């Protein structure tokens, strides 16, 4: 009779390509993201811009495999940076992370975020 290993290390790792979810509810905002929303003055960002970034923005790759940019051309060119987490694809209680949001070329340069 064979024994089945049920320890947490007994997992099947699957490599596949996925697209970042477009539903804002798939993401949990970080403290940095919250700070940027609450303290951004020029230009200010609101929930509508964030929702439109997710739903209508172009998805761009970054130099980091688990991070993506949602780019929206509106009154400014907005970048919303997210981090995908493996657990969030398989466990309902887990979320991906919304890291930051800013208007590219305004009071924030894009150093460190290469596409």
N, C-alpha and C positions, 0 to 999 in steps of 0.2 A: 504494500500500500504506500503510495507516495504522499509525502507531506507537502503542504502548500505554505510557503513563507508569507505571512501576513504582516510582517514588520513594515514600518514606514519606508524602509529602504527598498522594499520589493515593489518597484514601479517599472512600468514600461515607458521608456522615453521615446516620444514620437517627434520627429523633426518634420515640420510642415510650414507652409507659408500662410500667413493670416493677414488680414487687413485690420487696421485699428477700428474698433466699433465707432459708429457715428452717433450713438445714443448718449447724450450727456449723463444719463443715470448710470452708465457703465464705469464712470470715473469718480474717484474721491479726490477732492482738492487738497493740496498740501497747505501747510501754514504759509509758505512763501507765496503760493497762488492767492490765498485769502488776503495777505498783506498787499500784494500788487493790486488786487481789486479795490481794496478799501483806501489805498493811499495814492493811487495813480491820479494825477491832476491834468497832465497835458500829453496826450488826450486821455480822458477818463474812459474806463471800460465798464460796460454794464452787462447784465444777464443776457440781453438780446444779442449783443456782439458775440458772447461766448457760445450761445446756442447756435448762432449762424455759422461760427467757425466749425463746430462739430458737424452740423448738418449739411452745409454748403461749401465748406472750405476744401481747397486742394490738399491732398495728403502728400507730404514730402518726407523722404528718408533723411536721416541725420547720420553722422559718423558713428553713432552708437546704435547697435542693432535693435535695441528694445525701445528706442525713442523715436517719436515722429512729430512732425509739425503739421498742424492744420492751418493753412494760410488762406485768409479771406481778404479780398479787396473790397473795401467799403469806403467810408470817409477817409480811412487810412489803410495801410496794408498791415493787417493783424496777424500775429503768429501766436498760436496756442500750442505749447509743447506738452506732450504726454509721454508717459512711460508705461509700456505694456508689461503686465505681470502674468506669468504662466498660470498661477492659481486662479486668476480672475476668469480665465476661459473655462474652467472646470468646476468651480465652486461658486454658487450663487451669492454667498455671503462675502466673497472677496471682490475687490474693485481694482481697476487699473488706476493710475495716478495722473492727475492733471497737475503739471509741475509749475508752469508759469504762463502768463499771457502779456503781450505787449504790442504796441504799434511799432513796427520795424522802421527805423530811421528817424524816430522822434526823440524821446529822452532816453532811449535804451539802444545800445548797439547790439549787434548780433554776434559778438565775439564768442567763440566757443560753440556756436551752433552752425556747423557747416552742413550744407546740403549737397 
